[in-house]
Amino acid sequence: MSHPWREKRKYPRFRVCCPVSFISFDKLRLGETADISLGGMKIHCRSMLLKGETYEFTLVMNGRAISPTGRIVYLQSQPEFIYGAGVSFLYLSEEHHTQLHGFLTAQNRG
């Protein structure tokens, strides 16, 4: 007997496009978010990431930056050499968590 699929995420996701950057192989890489939650984000970028690797990200929301540390939990190939990656936040300062929460709350109202 099969069981219906259940969402495993702890936090709701919001479809938001924000610039994101990180260092990979000693180069600054740029991308954008596809969605964000308090627990992580999905990003699109032209640089291939490595599943299981940890990166220091800079995410800009309404002109304010936060710096989560995140691990790549899944990868997706996208058309035109764009890569998708699911990022689970491992660390986010309390101040940046508060900023992200406020930003997502405003997105939910909009």
HELIX and SHEET records of a PDB file:
HELIX    1   1 GLU A   94  ARG A  109  1                                  16    
SHEET    1   A 7 ARG A  64  ILE A  66  0                                        
SHEET    2   A 7 THR A  54  MET A  61 -1                                        
SHEET    3   A 7 PRO A  19  SER A  24 -1                                        
SHEET    4   A 7 LYS A  27  ILE A  36 -1                                        
SHEET    5   A 7 GLY A  40  CYS A  45 -1                                        
SHEET    6   A 7 TYR A  83  TYR A  91 -1                                        
SHEET    7   A 7 THR A  69  SER A  77 -1                                        
END                                                                             
